[in-house]
Amino acid sequence: MPREGGPIARMLYEHEITKEPANSIVNSTKIYISSRKHYELVKNIDDYVKTCFPSSIKGKPKAFCYG
């Protein structure tokens, strides 16, 4: 299976760039559960949405993030 160019490469790239924001949400959720401080969690969710849906924020729905 080719990993350079084409739709599979694009999918792998998109998956890779969402890992860090998703992990940030997991970590800030743990902090929220233990301290009830939601600011970091809200920030990380916002960052994730901006990473996953950059064009939909501009009014052009072309999202690629699925989880």
mmCIF file of the N, C-alpha and C atoms, coordinates in Angstrom:
data_MODEL
# 
_entry.id   MODEL 
# 
loop_
_atom_site.group_PDB 
_atom_site.id 
_atom_site.type_symbol 
_atom_site.label_atom_id 
_atom_site.label_alt_id 
_atom_site.label_comp_id 
_atom_site.label_asym_id 
_atom_site.label_entity_id 
_atom_site.label_seq_id 
_atom_site.pdbx_PDB_ins_code 
_atom_site.Cartn_x 
_atom_site.Cartn_y 
_atom_site.Cartn_z 
_atom_site.occupancy 
_atom_site.B_iso_or_equiv 
_atom_site.pdbx_formal_charge 
_atom_site.auth_seq_id 
_atom_site.auth_comp_id 
_atom_site.auth_asym_id 
_atom_site.auth_atom_id 
_atom_site.pdbx_PDB_model_num 
ATOM 1   N N  . MET A 1 1  ? 0.856   -1.166 0.000  1.00 0.00 ? 1  MET A N  1 
ATOM 2   C CA . MET A 1 1  ? 0.000   0.000  0.000  1.00 0.00 ? 1  MET A CA 1 
ATOM 3   C C  . MET A 1 1  ? 0.910   1.241  0.000  1.00 0.00 ? 1  MET A C  1 
ATOM 4   N N  . PRO A 1 2  ? 0.750   2.126  -0.970 1.00 0.00 ? 2  PRO A N  1 
ATOM 5   C CA . PRO A 1 2  ? 1.613   3.308  -1.039 1.00 0.00 ? 2  PRO A CA 1 
ATOM 6   C C  . PRO A 1 2  ? 1.336   4.285  0.104  1.00 0.00 ? 2  PRO A C  1 
ATOM 7   N N  . ARG A 1 3  ? 2.424   4.780  0.705  1.00 0.00 ? 3  ARG A N  1 
ATOM 8   C CA . ARG A 1 3  ? 2.296   5.733  1.785  1.00 0.00 ? 3  ARG A CA 1 
ATOM 9   C C  . ARG A 1 3  ? 2.711   7.138  1.343  1.00 0.00 ? 3  ARG A C  1 
ATOM 10  N N  . GLU A 1 4  ? 3.085   7.277  0.097  1.00 0.00 ? 4  GLU A N  1 
ATOM 11  C CA . GLU A 1 4  ? 3.499   8.558  -0.458 1.00 0.00 ? 4  GLU A CA 1 
ATOM 12  C C  . GLU A 1 4  ? 2.476   9.007  -1.495 1.00 0.00 ? 4  GLU A C  1 
ATOM 13  N N  . GLY A 1 5  ? 1.902   10.171 -1.307 1.00 0.00 ? 5  GLY A N  1 
ATOM 14  C CA . GLY A 1 5  ? 0.941   10.705 -2.265 1.00 0.00 ? 5  GLY A CA 1 
ATOM 15  C C  . GLY A 1 5  ? -0.376  9.944  -2.248 1.00 0.00 ? 5  GLY A C  1 
ATOM 16  N N  . GLY A 1 6  ? -1.391  10.550 -2.786 1.00 0.00 ? 6  GLY A N  1 
ATOM 17  C CA . GLY A 1 6  ? -2.685  9.903  -2.896 1.00 0.00 ? 6  GLY A CA 1 
ATOM 18  C C  . GLY A 1 6  ? -3.509  9.992  -1.630 1.00 0.00 ? 6  GLY A C  1 
ATOM 19  N N  . PRO A 1 7  ? -4.702  9.411  -1.677 1.00 0.00 ? 7  PRO A N  1 
ATOM 20  C CA . PRO A 1 7  ? -5.634  9.537  -0.555 1.00 0.00 ? 7  PRO A CA 1 
ATOM 21  C C  . PRO A 1 7  ? -5.180  8.840  0.725  1.00 0.00 ? 7  PRO A C  1 
ATOM 22  N N  . ILE A 1 8  ? -4.467  7.730  0.615  1.00 0.00 ? 8  ILE A N  1 
ATOM 23  C CA . ILE A 1 8  ? -4.017  7.022  1.815  1.00 0.00 ? 8  ILE A CA 1 
ATOM 24  C C  . ILE A 1 8  ? -2.968  7.852  2.545  1.00 0.00 ? 8  ILE A C  1 
ATOM 25  N N  . ALA A 1 9  ? -2.052  8.437  1.800  1.00 0.00 ? 9  ALA A N  1 
ATOM 26  C CA . ALA A 1 9  ? -1.033  9.281  2.421  1.00 0.00 ? 9  ALA A CA 1 
ATOM 27  C C  . ALA A 1 9  ? -1.681  10.484 3.100  1.00 0.00 ? 9  ALA A C  1 
ATOM 28  N N  . ARG A 1 10 ? -2.671  11.050 2.465  1.00 0.00 ? 10 ARG A N  1 
ATOM 29  C CA . ARG A 1 10 ? -3.373  12.195 3.048  1.00 0.00 ? 10 ARG A CA 1 
ATOM 30  C C  . ARG A 1 10 ? -4.074  11.792 4.344  1.00 0.00 ? 10 ARG A C  1 
ATOM 31  N N  . MET A 1 11 ? -4.724  10.640 4.332  1.00 0.00 ? 11 MET A N  1 
ATOM 32  C CA . MET A 1 11 ? -5.414  10.161 5.519  1.00 0.00 ? 11 MET A CA 1 
ATOM 33  C C  . MET A 1 11 ? -4.414  9.930  6.660  1.00 0.00 ? 11 MET A C  1 
ATOM 34  N N  . LEU A 1 12 ? -3.274  9.326  6.366  1.00 0.00 ? 12 LEU A N  1 
ATOM 35  C CA . LEU A 1 12 ? -2.264  9.075  7.388  1.00 0.00 ? 12 LEU A CA 1 
ATOM 36  C C  . LEU A 1 12 ? -1.708  10.382 7.954  1.00 0.00 ? 12 LEU A C  1 
ATOM 37  N N  . TYR A 1 13 ? -1.498  11.354 7.082  1.00 0.00 ? 13 TYR A N  1 
ATOM 38  C CA . TYR A 1 13 ? -1.026  12.665 7.521  1.00 0.00 ? 13 TYR A CA 1 
ATOM 39  C C  . TYR A 1 13 ? -2.050  13.326 8.449  1.00 0.00 ? 13 TYR A C  1 
ATOM 40  N N  . GLU A 1 14 ? -3.291  13.312 8.053  1.00 0.00 ? 14 GLU A N  1 
ATOM 41  C CA . GLU A 1 14 ? -4.347  13.934 8.855  1.00 0.00 ? 14 GLU A CA 1 
ATOM 42  C C  . GLU A 1 14 ? -4.494  13.246 10.209 1.00 0.00 ? 14 GLU A C  1 
ATOM 43  N N  . HIS A 1 15 ? -4.351  11.946 10.210 1.00 0.00 ? 15 HIS A N  1 
ATOM 44  C CA . HIS A 1 15 ? -4.416  11.201 11.466 1.00 0.00 ? 15 HIS A CA 1 
ATOM 45  C C  . HIS A 1 15 ? -3.257  11.611 12.380 1.00 0.00 ? 15 HIS A C  1 
ATOM 46  N N  . GLU A 1 16 ? -2.086  11.742 11.805 1.00 0.00 ? 16 GLU A N  1 
ATOM 47  C CA . GLU A 1 16 ? -0.895  12.068 12.585 1.00 0.00 ? 16 GLU A CA 1 
ATOM 48  C C  . GLU A 1 16 ? -0.990  13.453 13.230 1.00 0.00 ? 16 GLU A C  1 
ATOM 49  N N  . ILE A 1 17 ? -1.493  14.440 12.500 1.00 0.00 ? 17 ILE A N  1 
ATOM 50  C CA . ILE A 1 17 ? -1.520  15.792 13.052 1.00 0.00 ? 17 ILE A CA 1 
ATOM 51  C C  . ILE A 1 17 ? -2.613  15.977 14.105 1.00 0.00 ? 17 ILE A C  1 
ATOM 52  N N  . THR A 1 18 ? -3.522  15.040 14.229 1.00 0.00 ? 18 THR A N  1 
ATOM 53  C CA . THR A 1 18 ? -4.562  15.156 15.260 1.00 0.00 ? 18 THR A CA 1 
ATOM 54  C C  . THR A 1 18 ? -4.193  14.437 16.559 1.00 0.00 ? 18 THR A C  1 
ATOM 55  N N  . LYS A 1 19 ? -3.118  13.666 16.551 1.00 0.00 ? 19 LYS A N  1 
ATOM 56  C CA . LYS A 1 19 ? -2.745  12.906 17.750 1.00 0.00 ? 19 LYS A CA 1 
ATOM 57  C C  . LYS A 1 19 ? -2.406  13.812 18.933 1.00 0.00 ? 19 LYS A C  1 
ATOM 58  N N  . GLU A 1 20 ? -1.579  14.821 18.714 1.00 0.00 ? 20 GLU A N  1 
ATOM 59  C CA . GLU A 1 20 ? -1.162  15.682 19.821 1.00 0.00 ? 20 GLU A CA 1 
ATOM 60  C C  . GLU A 1 20 ? -2.334  16.449 20.436 1.00 0.00 ? 20 GLU A C  1 
ATOM 61  N N  . PRO A 1 21 ? -3.179  17.096 19.621 1.00 0.00 ? 21 PRO A N  1 
ATOM 62  C CA . PRO A 1 21 ? -4.332  17.769 20.238 1.00 0.00 ? 21 PRO A CA 1 
ATOM 63  C C  . PRO A 1 21 ? -5.268  16.797 20.974 1.00 0.00 ? 21 PRO A C  1 
ATOM 64  N N  . ALA A 1 22 ? -5.439  15.599 20.449 1.00 0.00 ? 22 ALA A N  1 
ATOM 65  C CA . ALA A 1 22 ? -6.300  14.615 21.118 1.00 0.00 ? 22 ALA A CA 1 
ATOM 66  C C  . ALA A 1 22 ? -5.689  14.190 22.453 1.00 0.00 ? 22 ALA A C  1 
ATOM 67  N N  . ASN A 1 23 ? -4.388  13.979 22.484 1.00 0.00 ? 23 ASN A N  1 
ATOM 68  C CA . ASN A 1 23 ? -3.729  13.612 23.738 1.00 0.00 ? 23 ASN A CA 1 
ATOM 69  C C  . ASN A 1 23 ? -3.812  14.741 24.759 1.00 0.00 ? 23 ASN A C  1 
ATOM 70  N N  . SER A 1 24 ? -3.772  15.977 24.293 1.00 0.00 ? 24 SER A N  1 
ATOM 71  C CA . SER A 1 24 ? -3.918  17.125 25.196 1.00 0.00 ? 24 SER A CA 1 
ATOM 72  C C  . SER A 1 24 ? -5.292  17.126 25.849 1.00 0.00 ? 24 SER A C  1 
ATOM 73  N N  . ILE A 1 25 ? -6.307  16.752 25.089 1.00 0.00 ? 25 ILE A N  1 
ATOM 74  C CA . ILE A 1 25 ? -7.658  16.680 25.648 1.00 0.00 ? 25 ILE A CA 1 
ATOM 75  C C  . ILE A 1 25 ? -7.726  15.599 26.725 1.00 0.00 ? 25 ILE A C  1 
ATOM 76  N N  . VAL A 1 26 ? -7.121  14.475 26.462 1.00 0.00 ? 26 VAL A N  1 
ATOM 77  C CA . VAL A 1 26 ? -7.116  13.393 27.453 1.00 0.00 ? 26 VAL A CA 1 
ATOM 78  C C  . VAL A 1 26 ? -6.454  13.865 28.745 1.00 0.00 ? 26 VAL A C  1 
ATOM 79  N N  . ASN A 1 27 ? -5.298  14.499 28.613 1.00 0.00 ? 27 ASN A N  1 
ATOM 80  C CA . ASN A 1 27 ? -4.574  14.951 29.811 1.00 0.00 ? 27 ASN A CA 1 
ATOM 81  C C  . ASN A 1 27 ? -5.341  16.041 30.561 1.00 0.00 ? 27 ASN A C  1 
ATOM 82  N N  . SER A 1 28 ? -5.902  16.992 29.837 1.00 0.00 ? 28 SER A N  1 
ATOM 83  C CA . SER A 1 28 ? -6.628  18.069 30.521 1.00 0.00 ? 28 SER A CA 1 
ATOM 84  C C  . SER A 1 28 ? -7.953  17.570 31.107 1.00 0.00 ? 28 SER A C  1 
ATOM 85  N N  . THR A 1 29 ? -8.505  16.510 30.542 1.00 0.00 ? 29 THR A N  1 
ATOM 86  C CA . THR A 1 29 ? -9.706  15.906 31.131 1.00 0.00 ? 29 THR A CA 1 
ATOM 87  C C  . THR A 1 29 ? -9.384  15.304 32.497 1.00 0.00 ? 29 THR A C  1 
ATOM 88  N N  . LYS A 1 30 ? -8.243  14.670 32.596 1.00 0.00 ? 30 LYS A N  1 
ATOM 89  C CA . LYS A 1 30 ? -7.821  14.108 33.888 1.00 0.00 ? 30 LYS A CA 1 
ATOM 90  C C  . LYS A 1 30 ? -7.653  15.214 34.924 1.00 0.00 ? 30 LYS A C  1 
ATOM 91  N N  . ILE A 1 31 ? -7.074  16.333 34.503 1.00 0.00 ? 31 ILE A N  1 
ATOM 92  C CA . ILE A 1 31 ? -6.911  17.472 35.408 1.00 0.00 ? 31 ILE A CA 1 
ATOM 93  C C  . ILE A 1 31 ? -8.276  18.016 35.819 1.00 0.00 ? 31 ILE A C  1 
ATOM 94  N N  . TYR A 1 32 ? -9.175  18.117 34.854 1.00 0.00 ? 32 TYR A N  1 
ATOM 95  C CA . TYR A 1 32 ? -10.516 18.621 35.146 1.00 0.00 ? 32 TYR A CA 1 
ATOM 96  C C  . TYR A 1 32 ? -11.241 17.716 36.163 1.00 0.00 ? 32 TYR A C  1 
ATOM 97  N N  . ILE A 1 33 ? -11.131 16.423 35.967 1.00 0.00 ? 33 ILE A N  1 
ATOM 98  C CA . ILE A 1 33 ? -11.809 15.482 36.864 1.00 0.00 ? 33 ILE A CA 1 
ATOM 99  C C  . ILE A 1 33 ? -11.282 15.622 38.297 1.00 0.00 ? 33 ILE A C  1 
ATOM 100 N N  . SER A 1 34 ? -9.983  15.817 38.423 1.00 0.00 ? 34 SER A N  1 
ATOM 101 C CA . SER A 1 34 ? -9.417  15.895 39.770 1.00 0.00 ? 34 SER A CA 1 
ATOM 102 C C  . SER A 1 34 ? -9.545  17.276 40.405 1.00 0.00 ? 34 SER A C  1 
ATOM 103 N N  . SER A 1 35 ? -9.594  18.333 39.601 1.00 0.00 ? 35 SER A N  1 
ATOM 104 C CA . SER A 1 35 ? -9.577  19.679 40.183 1.00 0.00 ? 35 SER A CA 1 
ATOM 105 C C  . SER A 1 35 ? -10.797 20.531 39.845 1.00 0.00 ? 35 SER A C  1 
ATOM 106 N N  . ARG A 1 36 ? -11.587 20.091 38.881 1.00 0.00 ? 36 ARG A N  1 
ATOM 107 C CA . ARG A 1 36 ? -12.748 20.845 38.401 1.00 0.00 ? 36 ARG A CA 1 
ATOM 108 C C  . ARG A 1 36 ? -12.361 22.166 37.729 1.00 0.00 ? 36 ARG A C  1 
ATOM 109 N N  . LYS A 1 37 ? -11.090 22.282 37.329 1.00 0.00 ? 37 LYS A N  1 
ATOM 110 C CA . LYS A 1 37 ? -10.640 23.461 36.586 1.00 0.00 ? 37 LYS A CA 1 
ATOM 111 C C  . LYS A 1 37 ? -10.787 23.153 35.099 1.00 0.00 ? 37 LYS A C  1 
ATOM 112 N N  . HIS A 1 38 ? -11.675 23.860 34.449 1.00 0.00 ? 38 HIS A N  1 
ATOM 113 C CA . HIS A 1 38 ? -12.043 23.524 33.071 1.00 0.00 ? 38 HIS A CA 1 
ATOM 114 C C  . HIS A 1 38 ? -11.312 24.328 32.005 1.00 0.00 ? 38 HIS A C  1 
ATOM 115 N N  . TYR A 1 39 ? -10.564 25.339 32.373 1.00 0.00 ? 39 TYR A N  1 
ATOM 116 C CA . TYR A 1 39 ? -9.990  26.254 31.387 1.00 0.00 ? 39 TYR A CA 1 
ATOM 117 C C  . TYR A 1 39 ? -9.080  25.557 30.380 1.00 0.00 ? 39 TYR A C  1 
ATOM 118 N N  . GLU A 1 40 ? -8.197  24.713 30.859 1.00 0.00 ? 40 GLU A N  1 
ATOM 119 C CA . GLU A 1 40 ? -7.267  24.017 29.953 1.00 0.00 ? 40 GLU A CA 1 
ATOM 120 C C  . GLU A 1 40 ? -8.017  23.032 29.054 1.00 0.00 ? 40 GLU A C  1 
ATOM 121 N N  . LEU A 1 41 ? -9.018  22.380 29.601 1.00 0.00 ? 41 LEU A N  1 
ATOM 122 C CA . LEU A 1 41 ? -9.808  21.445 28.804 1.00 0.00 ? 41 LEU A CA 1 
ATOM 123 C C  . LEU A 1 41 ? -10.535 22.174 27.674 1.00 0.00 ? 41 LEU A C  1 
ATOM 124 N N  . VAL A 1 42 ? -11.151 23.278 27.986 1.00 0.00 ? 42 VAL A N  1 
ATOM 125 C CA . VAL A 1 42 ? -11.861 24.051 26.961 1.00 0.00 ? 42 VAL A CA 1 
ATOM 126 C C  . VAL A 1 42 ? -10.888 24.544 25.899 1.00 0.00 ? 42 VAL A C  1 
ATOM 127 N N  . LYS A 1 43 ? -9.722  25.013 26.313 1.00 0.00 ? 43 LYS A N  1 
ATOM 128 C CA . LYS A 1 43 ? -8.704  25.474 25.362 1.00 0.00 ? 43 LYS A CA 1 
ATOM 129 C C  . LYS A 1 43 ? -8.259  24.342 24.445 1.00 0.00 ? 43 LYS A C  1 
ATOM 130 N N  . ASN A 1 44 ? -8.032  23.162 25.028 1.00 0.00 ? 44 ASN A N  1 
ATOM 131 C CA . ASN A 1 44 ? -7.572  22.031 24.227 1.00 0.00 ? 44 ASN A CA 1 
ATOM 132 C C  . ASN A 1 44 ? -8.647  21.534 23.260 1.00 0.00 ? 44 ASN A C  1 
ATOM 133 N N  . ILE A 1 45 ? -9.888  21.562 23.672 1.00 0.00 ? 45 ILE A N  1 
ATOM 134 C CA . ILE A 1 45 ? -10.970 21.186 22.758 1.00 0.00 ? 45 ILE A CA 1 
ATOM 135 C C  . ILE A 1 45 ? -11.050 22.184 21.619 1.00 0.00 ? 45 ILE A C  1 
ATOM 136 N N  . ASP A 1 46 ? -10.915 23.463 21.924 1.00 0.00 ? 46 ASP A N  1 
ATOM 137 C CA . ASP A 1 46 ? -10.923 24.494 20.893 1.00 0.00 ? 46 ASP A CA 1 
ATOM 138 C C  . ASP A 1 46 ? -9.760  24.293 19.915 1.00 0.00 ? 46 ASP A C  1 
ATOM 139 N N  . ASP A 1 47 ? -8.571  24.012 20.436 1.00 0.00 ? 47 ASP A N  1 
ATOM 140 C CA . ASP A 1 47 ? -7.410  23.756 19.572 1.00 0.00 ? 47 ASP A CA 1 
ATOM 141 C C  . ASP A 1 47 ? -7.644  22.547 18.669 1.00 0.00 ? 47 ASP A C  1 
ATOM 142 N N  . TYR A 1 48 ? -8.261  21.511 19.229 1.00 0.00 ? 48 TYR A N  1 
ATOM 143 C CA . TYR A 1 48 ? -8.551  20.304 18.449 1.00 0.00 ? 48 TYR A CA 1 
ATOM 144 C C  . TYR A 1 48 ? -9.508  20.617 17.305 1.00 0.00 ? 48 TYR A C  1 
ATOM 145 N N  . VAL A 1 49 ? -10.550 21.362 17.595 1.00 0.00 ? 49 VAL A N  1 
ATOM 146 C CA . VAL A 1 49 ? -11.522 21.722 16.555 1.00 0.00 ? 49 VAL A CA 1 
ATOM 147 C C  . VAL A 1 49 ? -10.842 22.543 15.472 1.00 0.00 ? 49 VAL A C  1 
ATOM 148 N N  . LYS A 1 50 ? -10.001 23.474 15.860 1.00 0.00 ? 50 LYS A N  1 
ATOM 149 C CA . LYS A 1 50 ? -9.294  24.303 14.877 1.00 0.00 ? 50 LYS A CA 1 
ATOM 150 C C  . LYS A 1 50 ? -8.323  23.477 14.041 1.00 0.00 ? 50 LYS A C  1 
ATOM 151 N N  . THR A 1 51 ? -7.731  22.453 14.636 1.00 0.00 ? 51 THR A N  1 
ATOM 152 C CA . THR A 1 51 ? -6.816  21.581 13.892 1.00 0.00 ? 51 THR A CA 1 
ATOM 153 C C  . THR A 1 51 ? -7.580  20.685 12.929 1.00 0.00 ? 51 THR A C  1 
ATOM 154 N N  . CYS A 1 52 ? -8.683  20.130 13.389 1.00 0.00 ? 52 CYS A N  1 
ATOM 155 C CA . CYS A 1 52 ? -9.427  19.159 12.593 1.00 0.00 ? 52 CYS A CA 1 
ATOM 156 C C  . CYS A 1 52 ? -10.319 19.794 11.540 1.00 0.00 ? 52 CYS A C  1 
ATOM 157 N N  . PHE A 1 53 ? -10.816 20.963 11.818 1.00 0.00 ? 53 PHE A N  1 
ATOM 158 C CA . PHE A 1 53 ? -11.798 21.574 10.931 1.00 0.00 ? 53 PHE A CA 1 
ATOM 159 C C  . PHE A 1 53 ? -11.391 22.983 10.511 1.00 0.00 ? 53 PHE A C  1 
ATOM 160 N N  . PRO A 1 54 ? -10.158 23.178 10.037 1.00 0.00 ? 54 PRO A N  1 
ATOM 161 C CA . PRO A 1 54 ? -9.728  24.548 9.744  1.00 0.00 ? 54 PRO A CA 1 
ATOM 162 C C  . PRO A 1 54 ? -10.565 25.238 8.671  1.00 0.00 ? 54 PRO A C  1 
ATOM 163 N N  . SER A 1 55 ? -10.967 24.517 7.649  1.00 0.00 ? 55 SER A N  1 
ATOM 164 C CA . SER A 1 55 ? -11.730 25.158 6.586  1.00 0.00 ? 55 SER A CA 1 
ATOM 165 C C  . SER A 1 55 ? -13.186 25.373 6.973  1.00 0.00 ? 55 SER A C  1 
ATOM 166 N N  . SER A 1 56 ? -13.732 24.548 7.870  1.00 0.00 ? 56 SER A N  1 
ATOM 167 C CA . SER A 1 56 ? -15.122 24.751 8.264  1.00 0.00 ? 56 SER A CA 1 
ATOM 168 C C  . SER A 1 56 ? -15.261 25.981 9.154  1.00 0.00 ? 56 SER A C  1 
ATOM 169 N N  . ILE A 1 57 ? -14.184 26.347 9.834  1.00 0.00 ? 57 ILE A N  1 
ATOM 170 C CA . ILE A 1 57 ? -14.204 27.556 10.645 1.00 0.00 ? 57 ILE A CA 1 
ATOM 171 C C  . ILE A 1 57 ? -14.346 28.775 9.739  1.00 0.00 ? 57 ILE A C  1 
ATOM 172 N N  . LYS A 1 58 ? -13.805 28.682 8.533  1.00 0.00 ? 58 LYS A N  1 
ATOM 173 C CA . LYS A 1 58 ? -13.881 29.774 7.575  1.00 0.00 ? 58 LYS A CA 1 
ATOM 174 C C  . LYS A 1 58 ? -15.156 29.702 6.742  1.00 0.00 ? 58 LYS A C  1 
ATOM 175 N N  . GLY A 1 59 ? -16.059 28.786 7.076  1.00 0.00 ? 59 GLY A N  1 
ATOM 176 C CA . GLY A 1 59 ? -17.316 28.685 6.353  1.00 0.00 ? 59 GLY A CA 1 
ATOM 177 C C  . GLY A 1 59 ? -17.289 27.744 5.176  1.00 0.00 ? 59 GLY A C  1 
ATOM 178 N N  . LYS A 1 60 ? -16.215 26.972 5.048  1.00 0.00 ? 60 LYS A N  1 
ATOM 179 C CA . LYS A 1 60 ? -16.110 26.000 3.954  1.00 0.00 ? 60 LYS A CA 1 
ATOM 180 C C  . LYS A 1 60 ? -16.014 24.608 4.564  1.00 0.00 ? 60 LYS A C  1 
ATOM 181 N N  . PRO A 1 61 ? -17.124 23.944 4.751  1.00 0.00 ? 61 PRO A N  1 
ATOM 182 C CA . PRO A 1 61 ? -17.072 22.639 5.440  1.00 0.00 ? 61 PRO A CA 1 
ATOM 183 C C  . PRO A 1 61 ? -16.331 21.583 4.632  1.00 0.00 ? 61 PRO A C  1 
ATOM 184 N N  . LYS A 1 62 ? -15.123 21.295 5.045  1.00 0.00 ? 62 LYS A N  1 
ATOM 185 C CA . LYS A 1 62 ? -14.299 20.255 4.438  1.00 0.00 ? 62 LYS A CA 1 
ATOM 186 C C  . LYS A 1 62 ? -13.484 19.621 5.549  1.00 0.00 ? 62 LYS A C  1 
ATOM 187 N N  . ALA A 1 63 ? -14.157 19.002 6.476  1.00 0.00 ? 63 ALA A N  1 
ATOM 188 C CA . ALA A 1 63 ? -13.503 18.445 7.646  1.00 0.00 ? 63 ALA A CA 1 
ATOM 189 C C  . ALA A 1 63 ? -12.945 17.064 7.344  1.00 0.00 ? 63 ALA A C  1 
ATOM 190 N N  . PHE A 1 64 ? -11.859 16.725 8.012  1.00 0.00 ? 64 PHE A N  1 
ATOM 191 C CA . PHE A 1 64 ? -11.287 15.410 7.827  1.00 0.00 ? 64 PHE A CA 1 
ATOM 192 C C  . PHE A 1 64 ? -11.155 14.640 9.125  1.00 0.00 ? 64 PHE A C  1 
ATOM 193 N N  . CYS A 1 65 ? -11.352 15.250 10.244 1.00 0.00 ? 65 CYS A N  1 
ATOM 194 C CA . CYS A 1 65 ? -11.076 14.626 11.527 1.00 0.00 ? 65 CYS A CA 1 
ATOM 195 C C  . CYS A 1 65 ? -12.233 13.721 11.952 1.00 0.00 ? 65 CYS A C  1 
ATOM 196 N N  . TYR A 1 66 ? -11.927 12.481 12.202 1.00 0.00 ? 66 TYR A N  1 
ATOM 197 C CA . TYR A 1 66 ? -12.970 11.526 12.569 1.00 0.00 ? 66 TYR A CA 1 
ATOM 198 C C  . TYR A 1 66 ? -12.766 10.933 13.950 1.00 0.00 ? 66 TYR A C  1 
ATOM 199 N N  . GLY A 1 67 ? -11.787 11.319 14.684 1.00 0.00 ? 67 GLY A N  1 
ATOM 200 C CA . GLY A 1 67 ? -11.627 10.789 16.019 1.00 0.00 ? 67 GLY A CA 1 
ATOM 201 C C  . GLY A 1 67 ? -10.241 10.608 16.350 1.00 0.00 ? 67 GLY A C  1 
# 
